Amino acid sequence: MANGNKDQLMKVAKSCSQYNFEEDSSLRSDVSIMGETAKSCENCVHFTAEHKCDIDLIDKILTNMAMELDDEY
């Protein structure tokens, strides 16, 4: 999977140590909750116009999150 859905991208950003808010995210869609910009891969400096992480962390974080869920059961 090259990218996730909006909900996944928000969860990934919350778990990502490399998340860095992009001040000028005019090329990215605004992700807002109650009028405030939410943390999401979509507004990170590492998220490309091709909707991919330029340091290739989305899939790794999603996999780790899935493994954590498996460990809970």
Secondary structure, 3 states (H helix, E strand, C coil): CCCCCHHHHHHHHHHCCCCCECCCCCCCCCCEECCEECCCHHHECCECCCCCECCCCHHHHHHHHHHHHHHHC
